Amino acid sequence: MNAGETIPVTVLGGSLGAGKTTLLNHLLTNAGDRDIAVLVNDMGSVNVDAELVAEESDLAVGNGVTELSNGCICCELQDDLETAVVRLARERSFDHLVVEASGVSEPGPVARLFVTSRAAARYDVAGLATVVDSRLFADTFGGGDPDRTVAEEGDGSVRPLSDLLVEQVESADLVVLNKRDLVSDAELAAVRDAVEALRPGATVVETAHGDVDVDLLLSDLHDPDAPVGWRAALEGEAGGDDGNEDDHDHAEHADADRDGRDDHGRDEHNHDHDHNDHDHDHDETPHAEATYGVTSFVYRRRAPLDPDGAAAVLGNLPDSVVRAKGSLWVAGAEDVHYTYSQAGPSAYVAAAGPWVASRPEFEQDTYRRNHPELDWHDDHGDRRTELVFIGRGMDEAALAAALDAHLLDPGASADAGDYPTEPGAEVALAEPTRERESVPTAGAASESGR
């Protein structure tokens, strides 16, 4: 590596047991003439194959860094990540850095460190790779009986595994479908369909034991602007034409991720619902065909939902829905912009902050001047319910009808009950409760990947 050149970095994610250890060992064994640094959370948990580790003690360079017999190095993450990667670049010479995200983390936040911190001066993100346990994914999202349903965070809190699996896939540039020998061809095809719908454009490879082509794994695959599936469905609807020549108002999408960040995008096919006429033509529900056999559709209404009714529907979606996400306008809390996120058996509603329409008029004017793409409804402003559903064999009309049954007039009296109001606060509408099957953290037990 020449002085002044940045070092490419690949971030490796995947749930515990998915096979990250095996993939890392394969990478180090087949590194060729490349000097690779592998930054891991716990050397004991990663358990790099013994034949790769130099036996001579004088090859240990200290500070958690171990030199391997093939010229690569492994570094135990003892400092915070930013400090560790800057120190590695300063003290060691290598061609590529691979950072393993813990089994209960997504690779996306790890990759952002190499863009937003002082590490950005020394590194460039080459790709985010996620290793998927094909058997576990098929059982979790295919109506099977997964051997575990929740993951345990480092602080002991429990997180639904389905939520983690989806977010790890949605942030990936490369998805490795590992353990393909444990699923049938039909199951593998279904897993691949779902993955390619959750993360359109990602490179997807299949393997039994983590033997991914090293050149592909280390290649420059990263696209920071690649949309996740639910957002791609919204953007696709924005540029499409559903063929309806109706008099409904067209409005603009306002959605936010669960961290509360507003992210407004144009759309030309919002449905201005007139609750009084009770004339719901479900054929008007926009439909976007996702890639490879998995479909998506967008539900949009310019009316608030009854809180209890919305919770009943959105907390008990059919198994055919793999992923749902979007914005909610909830009666009884009409100033709060809620976001909804579902992944398999888990579903949450979070308060993302106020709707723009609920802010003082001068703030509204300022925001709208700074966001000219924001399509504004004369009566409702940016308030809306807008949800993307991704799945296989979904009954779109039934889903739309179930939600339509709980639409209320704007301003209708309702009790929002357990819906949170503080930005960032969330409430679970559905979540796995089988804590006895929780996945331990990387620091609590070794990964038994293949």
Secondary structure per residue as TSV (DSSP state, phi and psi in degrees):
chain	resnum	aa	ss	phi	psi
A	1	M	-	360.0	120.3
A	2	N	-	-75.8	151.3
A	3	A	T	-60.4	135.7
A	4	G	T	92.5	-16.3
A	5	E	-	-80.6	145.2
A	6	T	-	-85.7	155.6
A	7	I	E	-101.0	127.6
A	8	P	E	-69.4	144.0
A	9	V	E	-130.9	134.7
A	10	T	E	-113.2	128.6
A	11	V	E	-100.4	126.1
A	12	L	E	-109.4	122.3
A	13	G	E	-124.3	176.2
A	14	G	E	145.8	150.5
A	15	S	-	-69.4	158.8
A	16	L	T	-60.1	131.8
A	17	G	T	91.0	-4.2
A	18	A	S	-72.4	-27.0
A	19	G	S	121.6	22.0
A	20	K	H	-64.1	-37.9
A	21	T	H	-59.6	-49.0
A	22	T	H	-62.1	-41.2
A	23	L	H	-64.7	-42.6
A	24	L	H	-62.0	-43.3
A	25	N	H	-61.9	-41.6
A	26	H	H	-61.5	-42.3
A	27	L	H	-61.3	-47.9
A	28	L	H	-68.6	-35.0
A	29	T	H	-66.8	-32.0
A	30	N	T	-112.6	27.3
A	31	A	-	-69.3	-19.5
A	32	G	T	66.2	-133.6
A	33	D	T	-90.7	11.2
A	34	R	-	-87.3	134.9
A	35	D	-	-91.9	115.8
A	36	I	E	-116.2	133.6
A	37	A	E	-101.9	130.3
A	38	V	E	-116.2	114.5
A	39	L	E	-99.0	118.8
A	40	V	E	-122.7	161.7
A	41	N	S	-79.2	-31.0
A	42	D	-	-156.3	111.0
A	43	M	H	-59.6	-35.9
A	44	G	H	-65.1	-36.3
A	45	S	H	-74.8	-38.2
A	46	V	H	-72.1	-37.5
A	47	N	-	55.3	56.5
A	48	V	-	-58.3	136.7
A	49	D	-	-50.7	138.6
A	50	A	G	-60.7	-36.2
A	51	E	G	-68.5	-14.5
A	52	L	G	-85.7	-20.9
A	53	V	B	-90.2	127.3
A	54	A	-	-62.4	137.0
A	55	E	S	-79.5	-26.3
A	56	E	-	-72.3	127.3
A	57	S	G	-66.8	-23.4
A	58	D	G	-75.7	-3.0
A	59	L	G	-85.7	-11.8
A	60	A	E	-73.1	126.2
A	61	V	E	-99.8	4.2
A	62	G	E	84.5	174.2
A	63	N	T	55.3	33.5
A	64	G	T	81.4	3.6
A	65	V	E	-100.4	129.3
A	66	T	E	-119.3	128.2
A	67	E	E	-85.4	134.7
A	68	L	B	-97.8	160.2
A	69	S	T	-66.9	-16.8
A	70	N	T	-97.5	12.7
A	71	G	S	94.1	-12.9
A	72	C	-	-81.2	171.3
A	73	I	E	-132.5	151.8
A	74	C	E	-120.6	139.5
A	75	C	E	-128.4	123.9
A	76	E	E	-77.7	133.3
A	77	L	-	-76.9	92.8
A	78	Q	-	-98.4	-33.3
A	79	D	S	-91.8	179.5
A	80	D	-	-67.0	156.5
A	81	L	H	-59.4	-43.1
A	82	E	H	-59.8	-46.7
A	83	T	H	-61.9	-41.8
A	84	A	H	-63.9	-44.9
A	85	V	H	-73.1	-34.8
A	86	V	H	-67.0	-40.8
A	87	R	H	-64.9	-41.1
A	88	L	H	-60.4	-45.6
A	89	A	H	-66.0	-31.5
A	90	R	H	-76.3	-37.1
A	91	E	H	-100.8	-18.5
A	92	R	-	-127.8	157.0
A	93	S	-	-112.9	124.7
A	94	F	-	-155.0	165.4
A	95	D	S	-93.9	-27.3
A	96	H	E	-155.2	140.8
A	97	L	E	-110.4	132.0
A	98	V	E	-115.6	121.9
A	99	V	E	-110.2	122.6
A	100	E	E	-90.2	117.4
A	101	A	-	-76.0	147.4
A	102	S	-	-63.1	161.6
A	103	G	T	-66.5	-9.1
A	104	V	T	-115.2	24.9
A	105	S	S	-128.6	157.4
A	106	E	-	-94.4	148.8
A	107	P	H	-70.4	-22.9
A	108	G	H	-56.8	-53.0
A	109	P	H	-61.2	-33.1
A	110	V	H	-66.0	-43.1
A	111	A	H	-64.2	-34.4
A	112	R	H	-62.7	-26.5
A	113	L	H	-59.9	-33.3
A	114	F	H	-80.2	0.1
A	115	V	H	-113.2	-32.6
A	116	T	H	-107.7	-9.4
A	117	S	S	-111.4	-175.0
A	118	R	G	-66.3	-14.0
A	119	A	G	-66.4	-20.7
A	120	A	G	-63.0	-23.6
A	121	A	G	-73.9	-17.8
A	122	R	T	-113.9	-14.8
A	123	Y	E	-132.7	155.2
A	124	D	E	-127.0	136.8
A	125	V	E	-74.9	121.0
A	126	A	E	-91.8	-33.8
A	127	G	E	-178.1	157.2
A	128	L	E	-114.8	117.4
A	129	A	E	-113.4	133.4
A	130	T	E	-120.1	128.0
A	131	V	E	-93.8	124.3
A	132	V	E	-109.6	129.9
A	133	D	E	-76.9	102.2
A	134	S	H	-59.6	-37.5
A	135	R	H	-65.1	-47.0
A	136	L	H	-65.2	-40.6
A	137	F	H	-65.2	-43.4
A	138	A	H	-62.4	-41.3
A	139	D	H	-71.2	-36.4
A	140	T	H	-70.3	-40.2
A	141	F	H	-112.1	3.7
A	142	G	T	-115.6	17.6
A	143	G	T	78.8	14.5
A	144	G	-	-85.9	-161.8
A	145	D	-	-120.6	87.3
A	146	P	-	-63.9	148.2
A	147	D	S	-75.2	-10.1
A	148	R	-	-154.2	149.7
A	149	T	-	-126.4	-12.1
A	150	V	E	-133.6	155.2
A	151	A	E	-119.4	141.6
A	152	E	E	-97.2	125.6
A	153	E	-	-75.5	169.1
A	154	G	T	-61.5	-28.1
A	155	D	T	-89.0	7.7
A	156	G	S	92.2	-9.6
A	157	S	-	-73.1	156.1
A	158	V	E	-107.4	136.4
A	159	R	E	-125.8	137.5
A	160	P	E	-59.4	131.3
A	161	L	H	-66.2	-33.5
A	162	S	H	-61.2	-39.6
A	163	D	H	-62.4	-44.2
A	164	L	H	-64.7	-45.3
A	165	L	H	-59.9	-43.9
A	166	V	H	-64.6	-46.1
A	167	E	H	-67.6	-32.7
A	168	Q	H	-66.1	-38.4
A	169	V	H	-70.6	-42.6
A	170	E	H	-63.7	-22.0
A	171	S	T	-98.0	1.8
A	172	A	-	-90.8	145.6
A	173	D	S	-92.1	-30.7
A	174	L	E	-129.1	126.6
A	175	V	E	-114.7	122.8
A	176	V	E	-101.9	110.8
A	177	L	E	-84.4	94.3
A	178	N	E	-89.7	166.5
A	179	K	-	59.7	35.9
A	180	R	G	-65.9	-17.9
A	181	D	G	-74.3	-10.6
A	182	L	G	-96.4	1.1
A	183	V	S	-126.9	155.8
A	184	S	-	-74.4	167.4
A	185	D	H	-60.1	-39.9
A	186	A	H	-66.3	-41.0
A	187	E	H	-65.5	-41.5
A	188	L	H	-64.0	-39.8
A	189	A	H	-62.6	-39.7
A	190	A	H	-66.1	-40.8
A	191	V	H	-62.4	-45.6
A	192	R	H	-63.5	-41.7
A	193	D	H	-56.6	-47.7
A	194	A	H	-64.6	-43.2
A	195	V	H	-62.0	-43.4
A	196	E	H	-72.2	-22.1
A	197	A	H	-81.2	-35.5
A	198	L	H	-70.0	-34.7
A	199	R	S	-134.6	76.3
A	200	P	T	-58.1	136.7
A	201	G	T	89.7	-11.0
A	202	A	-	-69.5	149.0
A	203	T	E	-79.2	128.6
A	204	V	E	-121.5	127.3
A	205	V	E	-127.8	154.0
A	206	E	E	-115.5	140.5
A	207	T	-	-155.1	159.9
A	208	A	S	-98.1	-33.1
A	209	H	S	-137.0	35.9
A	210	G	S	71.9	15.5
A	211	D	-	-86.3	66.8
A	212	V	-	-82.8	143.8
A	213	D	-	-56.8	122.8
A	214	V	H	-63.8	-39.7
A	215	D	H	-60.5	-39.6
A	216	L	H	-67.7	-44.9
A	217	L	H	-59.5	-37.1
A	218	L	T	-97.3	3.3
A	219	S	S	-76.2	167.5
A	220	D	-	-83.3	92.9
A	221	L	-	-107.7	-9.3
A	222	H	-	-71.9	129.1
A	223	D	-	-126.6	98.1
A	224	P	T	-64.7	-16.0
A	225	D	T	-100.7	2.3
A	226	A	-	-67.1	127.8
A	227	P	-	-80.9	152.4
A	228	V	-	-78.3	166.9
A	229	G	H	-60.1	-43.6
A	230	W	H	-66.8	-36.5
A	231	R	H	-73.4	-35.6
A	232	A	H	-62.2	-36.3
A	233	A	H	-63.4	-41.0
A	234	L	H	-64.9	-44.4
A	235	E	H	-67.7	-33.7
A	236	G	H	-65.7	-39.3
A	237	E	H	-66.3	-32.5
A	238	A	H	-63.5	-31.1
A	239	G	T	-101.6	2.4
A	240	G	-	-100.6	-174.3
A	241	D	-	-140.5	116.9
A	242	D	-	-82.2	0.9
A	243	G	-	80.8	1.5
A	244	N	-	-88.1	130.1
A	245	E	-	-106.8	74.7
A	246	D	-	-113.8	178.9
A	247	D	-	-102.5	15.3
A	248	H	-	-69.2	144.4
A	249	D	-	-66.0	144.8
A	250	H	-	-104.8	130.7
A	251	A	-	-130.0	-178.5
A	252	E	-	-112.0	144.1
A	253	H	E	-73.9	135.2
A	254	A	E	-129.1	108.9
A	255	D	E	-128.3	164.5
A	256	A	E	-146.3	147.6
A	257	D	-	-71.8	169.1
A	258	R	T	-67.6	-9.8
A	259	D	T	-85.3	2.3
A	260	G	-	91.5	6.7
A	261	R	-	-80.0	125.1
A	262	D	E	-70.5	140.2
A	263	D	E	-148.3	95.1
A	264	H	E	-93.0	134.6
A	265	G	E	-134.4	145.7
A	266	R	-	-70.7	149.9
A	267	D	-	-152.1	143.0
A	268	E	S	-108.6	4.2
A	269	H	-	-129.5	33.7
A	270	N	-	-71.3	151.8
A	271	H	-	-104.1	116.7
A	272	D	-	-87.5	98.8
A	273	H	-	-77.9	125.5
A	274	D	-	-100.5	97.9
A	275	H	G	-66.2	-26.6
A	276	N	G	-68.4	-29.7
A	277	D	G	-87.9	-11.5
A	278	H	-	52.3	29.7
A	279	D	-	-105.6	91.6
A	280	H	-	-104.6	106.5
A	281	D	-	-91.9	99.6
A	282	H	G	-69.3	-14.9
A	283	D	G	-67.8	-14.1
A	284	E	G	-83.8	-9.4
A	285	T	S	-61.4	120.7
A	286	P	-	-58.5	141.8
A	287	H	E	-131.1	129.1
A	288	A	E	-121.6	127.3
A	289	E	-	-82.4	115.5
A	290	A	-	-77.7	173.8
A	291	T	S	-77.4	154.9
A	292	Y	T	58.6	42.8
A	293	G	T	87.7	-14.5
A	294	V	-	-95.5	130.4
A	295	T	E	-103.2	161.2
A	296	S	E	-138.0	151.4
A	297	F	E	-146.5	157.7
A	298	V	E	-115.4	128.4
A	299	Y	E	-104.0	120.7
A	300	R	E	-130.2	131.6
A	301	R	E	-145.3	142.5
A	302	R	S	-97.7	61.1
A	303	A	S	-158.9	150.1
A	304	P	-	-78.6	155.7
A	305	L	B	-99.0	143.2
A	306	D	-	-62.0	130.0
A	307	P	H	-58.6	-49.0
A	308	D	H	-67.6	-40.1
A	309	G	H	-64.6	-42.3
A	310	A	H	-62.8	-42.0
A	311	A	H	-63.5	-38.3
A	312	A	H	-64.4	-41.1
A	313	V	H	-76.9	-50.3
A	314	L	H	-76.1	-17.0
A	315	G	T	-91.1	1.4
A	316	N	S	-145.3	51.8
A	317	L	-	-70.8	151.1
A	318	P	-	-66.4	158.7
A	319	D	T	-61.0	-19.8
A	320	S	T	-68.6	-17.0
A	321	V	E	-91.1	115.4
A	322	V	E	-85.4	-39.8
A	323	R	E	-146.3	137.9
A	324	A	E	-142.8	143.2
A	325	K	E	-160.8	151.1
A	326	G	E	158.0	-157.5
A	327	S	E	-112.9	148.1
A	328	L	E	-126.3	135.6
A	329	W	-	-104.5	112.2
A	330	V	B	-109.9	126.6
A	331	A	T	-64.8	144.4
A	332	G	T	89.2	-12.9
A	333	A	-	-144.9	55.3
A	334	E	T	-73.9	-10.0
A	335	D	T	-87.6	-11.3
A	336	V	E	-99.7	126.9
A	337	H	E	-85.6	111.6
A	338	Y	E	-97.9	146.2
A	339	T	E	-115.4	147.9
A	340	Y	E	-121.5	137.4
A	341	S	E	-140.7	125.3
A	342	Q	E	-130.0	139.0
A	343	A	E	-141.9	104.4
A	344	G	T	59.1	-123.5
A	345	P	T	-83.3	3.8
A	346	S	E	-112.1	143.6
A	347	A	E	-151.5	136.6
A	348	Y	E	-137.2	150.0
A	349	V	E	-119.5	132.5
A	350	A	E	-127.0	147.4
A	351	A	E	-85.0	118.5
A	352	A	E	-96.0	-3.6
A	353	G	E	121.2	-174.4
A	354	P	E	-79.3	150.4
A	355	W	-	-63.7	149.9
A	356	V	G	-58.8	-37.0
A	357	A	G	-65.6	-16.9
A	358	S	G	-93.3	-4.0
A	359	R	S	-83.6	163.5
A	360	P	-	-55.5	152.7
A	361	E	H	-59.1	-37.4
A	362	F	H	-68.8	-32.6
A	363	E	H	-70.2	-38.3
A	364	Q	H	-59.3	-47.0
A	365	D	H	-61.7	-42.5
A	366	T	H	-63.9	-45.0
A	367	Y	H	-63.0	-42.7
A	368	R	H	-69.5	-32.7
A	369	R	H	-66.1	-37.7
A	370	N	H	-81.1	-13.1
A	371	H	-	-131.3	71.7
A	372	P	T	-64.2	-16.6
A	373	E	T	-76.4	-10.5
A	374	L	-	-70.6	115.3
A	375	D	-	-85.2	124.9
A	376	W	-	-112.2	126.3
A	377	H	B	-85.2	133.4
A	378	D	T	-58.1	-36.4
A	379	D	T	-96.3	-37.4
A	380	H	T	-109.0	-5.4
A	381	G	B	63.0	-128.2
A	382	D	T	-98.9	5.5
A	383	R	-	-67.4	136.3
A	384	R	-	-170.7	161.9
A	385	T	E	-107.2	125.8
A	386	E	E	-147.5	113.0
A	387	L	E	-130.3	137.4
A	388	V	E	-103.4	131.8
A	389	F	E	-117.0	131.5
A	390	I	E	-123.9	129.1
A	391	G	E	-178.4	-170.9
A	392	R	S	-123.0	125.9
A	393	G	S	69.0	30.4
A	394	M	-	-71.8	143.3
A	395	D	-	-92.1	89.3
A	396	E	H	-62.9	-41.7
A	397	A	H	-62.6	-39.8
A	398	A	H	-67.6	-39.9
A	399	L	H	-63.7	-45.9
A	400	A	H	-63.0	-41.8
A	401	A	H	-64.6	-39.4
A	402	A	H	-62.3	-40.4
A	403	L	H	-73.9	-40.7
A	404	D	H	-58.9	-31.2
A	405	A	T	-65.1	-15.7
A	406	H	T	-114.3	15.9
A	407	L	B	-77.3	140.3
A	408	L	-	-122.1	166.9
A	409	D	-	-71.2	143.4
A	410	P	T	-54.5	133.6
A	411	G	T	86.3	-0.9
A	412	A	-	-63.4	144.9
A	413	S	-	-71.2	130.9
A	414	A	-	-159.0	157.1
A	415	D	-	-107.4	112.7
A	416	A	-	-73.3	-10.5
A	417	G	T	53.3	-116.7
A	418	D	T	-82.6	-0.8
A	419	Y	-	-64.7	128.4
A	420	P	-	-73.0	158.1
A	421	T	-	-120.4	-21.8
A	422	E	S	-76.3	130.2
A	423	P	T	-53.1	131.4
A	424	G	T	94.4	-19.7
A	425	A	-	-74.8	147.9
A	426	E	E	-140.4	162.1
A	427	V	E	-133.1	139.6
A	428	A	E	-85.4	126.8
A	429	L	E	-90.9	-26.8
A	430	A	E	-158.8	138.7
A	431	E	-	-160.9	149.2
A	432	P	-	-63.4	147.1
A	433	T	-	-120.9	4.2
A	434	R	-	-82.9	72.4
A	435	E	G	-67.9	-20.8
A	436	R	G	-62.7	-18.0
A	437	E	G	-103.1	19.6
A	438	S	-	-66.1	152.8
A	439	V	B	-92.1	126.6
A	440	P	-	-69.8	160.3
A	441	T	-	-72.1	164.5
A	442	A	T	-60.5	-32.4
A	443	G	T	-81.4	-11.9
A	444	A	T	-94.8	-27.4
A	445	A	S	-155.8	157.5
A	446	S	-	-76.1	154.1
A	447	E	-	-83.2	130.1
A	448	S	-	-103.2	49.1
A	449	G	-	-74.8	161.9
A	450	R	-	-108.0	360.0
